[in-house]
Amino acid sequence: MKKVESFQKEKRKRALLLQKKYWSGELLGTELEDAMERLDDEGVWDMMRLEKELEGVEIVERVEEERWEELNNYMKERPLELKEAAFQAGVQSLRKKTKEEAKRALEESRQEEIRRNEERRAAEQLKEEKRAHKELNRERTCGRCGQVYTNATNRPGFCMHTGKWANWGTDRNGKKVEWLFYWTCCKSQAYEGPAGGFSLCPRSEAHEESAADVVRRQTKQLKRAARSKE
């Protein structure tokens, strides 16, 4: 019972720690879900192993009780002059049988533990393969061009910016956000770009500065002037 309470207390402590990391932004929602599933799986295997150990102890105790009962019944039926000799022989036989039963139960428990570990490793490997496949094919939205892509289509897992520029995107937590700035080309053609990003114009030949280029150039000049005064 103490072991069960210890397992449950440790599980609650680890679950609370994972939730704190999620609230602080250290874990994503999918990472929290995977971590909680692994925590549940570990708790199941610990409880199954504990139940198996308790079951083995109960079997050994039950066998000993049956042997002692059999010996007592046997001694009641024997003549008085043979009771002492029979008792000694029975005790030796009982000890031998008990030792053999305990040894056999221990070996069976060891083999069962090996089998359970193999099954657990196989299940964990299958789960990891499913998670990797899910992550490989999970749709992502680029924060610059708005293209929807997956790691399977865009290796090694980043956008090639083949989509159209949009005025929205996603932050580092995958939440959709609106961009803050819009740029204007030298030909007064409005186009969209990410906040704090680049003032890109679709024209490839040389042309006049855009409003964003002017602001950026003036900002750099002010910074250089401030550094020179220092």
N, C-alpha and C positions, 0 to 999 in steps of 0.2 A: 504493500500500500504506500509506503514511503517513497519507493521508486516511482510509482505512478504519479504521485503528487509532485515529485521533483521534475519529472518529464513535462507535466502540464505547466508548472511554474516557469520552466526554461522556455517553453514554447510561447507562452504569453509575453515573456520579456523580449524575445526576439521579434515577435510580431509587432509589439509596440515600437521597437527600435526601427523597424522597416517603415512603419507609418510615419514616424518623425522625419526620417530621411525623405519620404515622399512629400511631406508638407513643406520641408525646407527646400525642395527643388533638386535634391541630389539624385532622386530616382524619378524616372518617367512612370506613367501609368502602367505601361506594358511590363516594365521591369519590376514594379511592385507586384503585379499579378503573378509573374513567373516566380519571384522570390517567395510569395505566399504559398504557391503550389508546391515548391520544393520543401518548404517548411512543413506543410501538411504531410507530404510523402515521408519525410524523415520521422515525423511523429508516429505515423502508421507502422513503419518498420521497427521503431523502438518498442512500441507496445506489443507487436507480434512476437518480438524476441523475448520480451519479459514474460508474456503469457506462456511461451514455449518452455522457458526455464522453470516457471512455477508448475507447469504441467508435468515436467520431468521429475521434480521433487515429490509431487503428489503420487506419481506412479511408484517410485521407490518406496515411499512410506507405506503405500497400500500393499505392496508385495511383502514387505517385512511383517506387517500385521497379519497377513494371510498365512505366512510361514509360521509365525509364532502360535497362531490359533491352531494350525494343523499339528504342530508339535505338542501343544497342550492336550488336544484331543487324543493324540497318539499315546501320550504318557498315562492318561487316565485308564486306558484299556490294557496296559501292560501289567504283568505281575509285579509285586512289590520288590522282589529280589533283582529284577531287571531294570527298574526305573532309573537308578543312578547311571548305569552304563548306557542305557538308551538315551537318557537326557544329554550326557556328554557327547555321544555320537550325533544326536540331533542338533546340538548347538554347533558342532563343527560343520555339519552339513548345511545348516542354516546360514552360517557365516560365509561358507563357500558359495552357496547359491546367491546370497545377497550381494556378495562381491561381484559375481558374474553378471547378475542383473544390473547392478549399478554400472559396470563397465560397458555392457551392451547398450544400456540407455544413454550413456555418455557418448558412445560412438554414433548411435542413431541421431542424437542431438547435434553432433558435429557435422554429420552428413547433411542433415536438414538445414543447418545454418549455411553450409556451402551452397546448397541448392537455392536457398532464399537469396543469398548474395548474388549468385549468377542471374537469377530472375530480376533482382533489383537493378543490376548493372545493365541488363538487356533493356529493361523498361526505361531507364534513364537515357540510354543511348538512343532509343526510339523517340523519346520525348525531345531530346536535343536535335535530332534530325528533323522532326516536325517543326520545331521552333525555328531552326535555320532556314527551312523551306518557306515558312510563313514570313520570316524577315526578308528573305530574298525576293519574295513576290509582293511585299507590302507596298502599296502605292504611296508615293511621297509627292508633295507639291513644292516646286522650286520657289524660293523666296525672291528671285530676281525676274525670271521670265514667266512664271506661272505655269510651267510645263508639269504635267503629271507623269511621273516615271517610277520605275522600280530598279532595284539593284541588279535584277536579272537582265534588264534591257540596257541599263547604263552602268557598265563596269568602269572603274572599281567602286561604284556606289555614289557618284556625284553627277549633277545635272550637266548636260552638254550645252544648255541654253539654246535649244532649238525652237522653243516655243515663242509666243508673242509676249511682249512686255505688258504687264498688268499693274494696276494701282493697288494690288493687294498681294499678300504672301503669308508666310508662316514664320513664327518665331522659333527659338531653339527648342521649345516644348511642344511644337507641332500645332500651336493655336493660331487660328487665322487672324491677321492684323491688317489694318489699313496703312498704306505708306503715307508719309507726311509731306513729301515734296513732289512738285511737278516741274519739269524743265521745259524751256522754250528754245527751239532751234534758231539759228541766225536768219532763217527764212520765215520766221514767225509761225513755224509749224509746231504745234503742241505735241509733245510725246511724254511718256511716263517713265519713271525710274524709281529705284528704291531709295528710301531715306538715307542720306549719308553715302549714297552710292556714286555712280558715274553719270556725267552729263554726256550721254552718247547720242550722236546724230546719225541717221541712216546713210547720210552722204559720205562717200569715201574720199572725194577730192577736197582740197584745201578750201576753207571758207572762213567767214568772220567768226569772232567769238560769240558764244551764246551767253545768255544772262548768267547762267550757272558758272561758265568759264570765267567771266568777269569777276564774279563774287569770289571764286576760288583764288584768282590771281591777286586780287586786292587783299584777301586774308593772308596769303603768303607774304606779301610785301610788308604788311603791318607786323607780322611775326618777326621777319628779318630785321626790321627797324628797331623793334623792341629788344631783340638780342644784341644788336650793335650798341645800343645805349648802355646796356648792362656791362 
